[in-house]
Amino acid sequence: MKSPFGHINRVIELLQPRERQRLVLVALGSIFMALIEVIGVGSIMPFMAVAAKPEIIHTNTYLRWIYNTFGFQTDTGFLVFLGVGVLGFLLLTNATQALLQYIKVRFTSMRRHTLSLRLFKGYLGQPYLFFLNRNSYDFVKNINSEIQQVITGTLIQYVDFISRVIQVALLSAFLLAVNFKSTMAVLVVVGILYGTIYFAIRKIIRRLGAERFELVAEVSRIVSEAFWGIKEVK
């Protein structure tokens, strides 16, 4: 059985060493974002606990230390402090997400540019016989659209997959610490469902991907040929 990461590895091999380094940086940024999101989710729980039961401030070691260190006089003031802190952290999380999204879009655009240029030069460097049994519209399609599909549908999805796996692992560890039995039951059910779905549709997805490639090529040829001689026809 072929590894699900075999196609991804082949795509990564197309990148230059410096481009692979940038891909690693994008992946590390996504992982950092996943950690920030997990911390953001965890930061809401203390605030909700204090809001529901203010006496926790004086019974919890860490909350009591913060309360005394910063010299709070009332539980309400401390609760407002926690709320502002959680809100500020969530705003910081959103700003970080926007920055990471910009980095990912820029990385995608630059890799599309460099790979398209390399493919374009590669086509131009082929001998005459290479073009005899090939349609020039296929070259245009590969350069303009297929490179974009490779970048967004493979590399970026790979980066997002890594960050989501880490995020799910951290959230699962957190929930296991809170309620082990219930979390384990949910993880088992979700794992079985996802595994069943993956093995059920992976061949269908592969077939649809091949059909998409052929249909896009056919549409490109039909449209291009329709307009190629339209002046003469008119």
N, C-alpha and C positions, 0 to 999 in steps of 0.2 A: 504494500500500500504506500503510495506516495505521501511524503510529508506535506502537511498543509502549508509549511513555511518554505517549501522548495521554490515556488514561484516568486516569493518575496526575496529570497536569497539571490535569485537570478536578476531581479530588478536592481537590487543593491549593488551587484557586481557591475552594472552599467555606469555607476557613478565613479567619478574621479576620487582619489584619496581625500582631497580637501572637501569635496561634497559629502563624502561619508562622515567626515568629522562634523560638518554642520548638521547632518542628520542626527548624529549622536547628541549634539547640543539641543536640537529640537526635542528629541526624546527625553533628555534630562529635564528640559523645561516642562514637558507634559507630566513627567513623574512628580516634579516639584508642585505643579498645579494640583495633581491628585492628592498630595499630602496636605496642601492648604485647604482643599475642599473637605477632607476628612476632619481636619482640626476645626474648620468652620462648623461642621455638623456637631462635633463634640462640644463646642463652646456654647451652643444653645442650651444644652441640657442643664448645666449649673444655673443658668439664668432662670429657666423654667422651674427648676427645683426650689430656688430661693423665692420665686414669685408665688409658688403654691404653698410653701412652708417657710416663712421668714426666719423661724427659730433655728434653721439649719446654719445660719450665719455664725451663731455662737457655739454650735456643737461640732461643726466641721473644722478640723485643724487648719486647713489651708485658707478657707474663707475667713475664719477668725483672725488668722495672721494678717491677711490683707486688710481686714476691717480695722484692726488695731494699728497697723503700720501707717496707714494713710489717715488715721485720726477721724474716722467717720463717727458722727454723733447719733445718727438715726438709721434704723433698718431701711427706711424708705430711700434715704440718700444713697445708701450702699446699693440698693436694688436699681436705682437710676444709673449709678456708676456702671454696674454690670451690663445694663441694657445698652448704654452708650458704647461700652467696649465691644459688645457683640455686634452692634450695628456698624461700628467702625471697621471691625474685622471683616464683616461681610462686604462692605464697600471696597475694602482693600482686595478681597478675593475677586470681586467683579472686575476691578481695574487690572489685576494680574491676568485674569482670563482674557480681557480685551488685548493686552499686550502680547500674550502668547498666541492669540488668534492672528494678530498682525504678523508675528514672526513666522507662523505656519503658512500664511498666505504668501508672504514674501519668498519663503523657501520654495513653495510650490511653483510660483511664477518663475523664479530664477532657474530652477531645475528643468522646467518645461522649456525655457529659452535655450539652455545649454544642450539638453538632449536633442531638441528639435534641430539646432544648428549642427550638431555632430551627425545626426541622421541625414540632414540635407547635404552636407559635405560628403558623407559616405555614398549617397546615391549618385552625386555628380562625379565621383571618382570611379564608378563602375565602368567596365568596358562596354562596347557597343552591343555585344551579344546579350548582355544582361537585360537590355530594354526591349528585345525583339518580341518576347511572349508576355510582356507585362504592360498593364495599363497605367499610363502616367497619372491618372486620377487616384490610383491606389497610393502612389507616393505622396500626393498632396494630402490625402486623408490621414495617412500615417503620421505625417509631420504636423498637421494642424490639430487633429483630434485624438489620435491614439496615444500620443505622448502624454497629453493631458489626462487621459484615462489611466495610464500607467502610474502617474504621479499621485493623483487624488484617490484612485481606487486601490492602490497598493501601498505606497510608502506612507502616506498620511494615515491611512487606515491601520497600518502596522504600528505607527507611533501611538495612535489613540488606543489601540488594543492593549499595548503595554501599560499605558497609564491607567486604563480602566481595570485591568487585572490587579494592579497594585492597589488601586482605590478599593476595589471589592475585598481584597485580602485584608486591608487595614480595617475596613468597616466590619468585616466578619469577625476579626480578632476582637474588636471593641465590643461587638454584640455578644460574642461568646463569653467575654468577661462579665457582662451584665446578666445574661441569661443563657447558660450553656445549652440546656436541653432544647428549648424552643428554637434557638438559633441553629443548632445542628439539624433539627427536623426541617427547617426552612431551607438550609443549604443542600440537604440531600434531595429534597423535592425539586428545587430549582436546578440543581446539577443534573438530575435525571431528565428533566424537561429539555434543558439546553442541549444535552448530549443526544437525546432522541431527535430533536429538530435538526441538529448539525448533520448527523449521519443520514437523515432522511432526505435532506435537500441539497447536500453538497454536490452530488452528481447532476442534479437538475440545474444548479447554479452554473456548473462548469459547461453544461450543454448550452444553456441560455447565453453564456458569455461568448461561446464560439458562434452561435447564431447571430448575436448582436454584431460581432465583428464582420460577418459576411453581409448582413443586411445593410449596415452602415456603408460598406464598400459599394454595394449595389445602388443604394440611394445616391451616393456621391457621383457615381458614374452616370446615372440616368439624368440627374439634374444638370451636371456639367455638360453632357452631350446635348441636352435639350437647348441650352443657351449658347453652345459653342457656335452653331451655324445659324443662329436666329436672324442675324442681319441679312444673310443671303436668302433665307427662306422668305422673310418679309418682302 
